[in-house]
Amino acid sequence: MNNTPTNAALAPTRTADQVSVGEALPPHPIPITRTLIVATAIASRDYQDVHHDPELARERGSKDIFMNILTSNGLVEKYVVEWAGPAAVVKKIKIRLGAPNYPGDTMTMTGTVSAVEGRLVTVDVTGTNSLGPHASGQVVVELPAGQEGN
């Protein structure tokens, strides 16, 4: 049976003239499951044992397996693109990792528009879990020109 919704619609892409500095993106909680950590590490070809073997992760000083940076980067990108819309083009992502994402926690993504220069929009993003900021940085997206012709 196909579980794909037939009436699913993508949110419209924002245009540069619809965005202003200081605009807050809606918070987005992401449950950090063991499956998410392991599956995304494997999907990104990161076979380091700290991303799939709890015992070996503990031997290396961690309390459990933890999310890899490629997954964190992808979740940051996904958060901003879902806000911006399907025609947005990611031009740059720069993040720094902090507290690890362990299974059983939730990372809540938040963001604020920090610059609008023509069609380029910079969003300051933070993904925070119960231990503190996990990923923080900036994403620059190019949006379509609006009615003002940005």
Protein Blocks (a to p, Z undefined) as FASTA:
>chain_A
ZZbdfkbccdddddfklpcehiacddddddddfklmmmmmmmnopabfklmpmklmmmno
pabdcddfklmmmmmmmmmmmmnopkbccfbdcdddfddcdehiacddddddfbdehjac
cdddddddfkbcfbgcdddddddddfkoZZ
